[in-house]
């Protein structure tokens, strides 16, 4: 799992190297991003019948908070008191650059497989 996260971070870093021009993005509030992830996790819990969920949120890249990365873990009745989670997903929460979205909408994008039928594929900065 750790190797997958490292690979995802490396891919995201390399994807940013292809961008030309100047990026002007607002910072995403860690508390606002965490709240958005919590709302999403509660809906997944209800939809899929999980009995418990837990999330953590941190800046996706050191030095700035243009992206916040949430990790959400879910339990079923069978896994609730075991050492394993029933499912775990990682989601990026972000804003588009200033010239791409005047509404300052907070978007979400799955980095890993989804724990529900909904896969978040928010728009990516071009």
N, C-alpha and C positions, 0 to 999 in steps of 0.2 A: 504494500500500500504506500509506504514511504517513497519507494522508487517511482510510483505513478505520480505522486504529488510533485516530486522533483522534476520529472519529465514534463508535466503540465506547466510548471513554472518556467522551465527552460523554453518550451514552445511559445508561451505567452511573451517571454522576453524577446525571442527571435522575431516574432510577429511584429513587435513594435519597431524593430530595426528597419522594416520596409516602409515606414511612414515618412513621407516627405512633407516639409512645411513645419509650421509651428503649432504645437498642441496647447490649447488653452482650455483646461478642464477644471471644474470646481471640485473642491474636496467633498467627499461624501462623509457626513457625520457618522461616526462609529455607532452612536446610539440609534440614529435613524435607520441605518442599514441593519443593525441588529433587530430592531422592531419589525422591519419588513421581512426579515428571515423568520422571526417568531410567528408572524401572521401566516406566512407560507407554511411553516412546520405544523401549526395547529390545523390548517386545512388538510394537509397530507395525513395527519394523525386520524382525523375524522373520516376522510375518504377511504383510507386503507385499513382502518381498524387497529392501528397501533395503540398501545395502552400508555405509552410514555415517550417523550422526546426530550432531547437536550441539545442546545446549540452553543457554539462558541463563535466569536467574530473577532477578526484582527485585520490590520492593514495588509493588503495582499503583497505590497512591495515596501521595503524599508525606506524611510525617508519622506514618504508622502502618503496621502490617503485618497487618491483618485479612485482606487478600487478597494473595496472591503471584501474579504473572503470569509464566508460563513461555512462552518461544518455543522451538519445536523445529523444526529444519531437517533434512531427509533428502536423501540422495543415492542415485542408482542408479549402476550401473557406467558408464552413458553420461554422467552429469553430474558424476561424482566430481571430475574435475580441470578442470571448466569454472568459469566465474564465476557460474553459475546453480545454484540448488538444484532438485531434482526436486519437492519439496513443502515447505511451511512452514505450521505451525499455531501458534496462540496459545491458551493454556489458563489460566483462573483457578483457583487452588487456595485453598480457604477453609474456615473452620469456621462452623457456624450459630451464632446467638445462644445464650447459656446456657440459656434456657428452651425451646429447640427440639430440642436433642440432648444427652442426658446422657452419651452415649458419647464425645463429643468426636471424632467421625469427621471426617477430612479429606476434603473433597469436591473434585471437579474438574468444570469446565464449559468446553466449547469456546466461544471468542469468534469464531473463524474456522472455515472449512470444515475438516473432519477430513482427515488424510492416510491414513486407513484406512477400513475399513467400520464401525468403532465411533465413535459420536458421543457424547461425554461431556455429559450434561445433568443434573448433580447438582442437588439441590433448592436453590431460592433462598430467602433469608430473606423472610418475608412482612411 
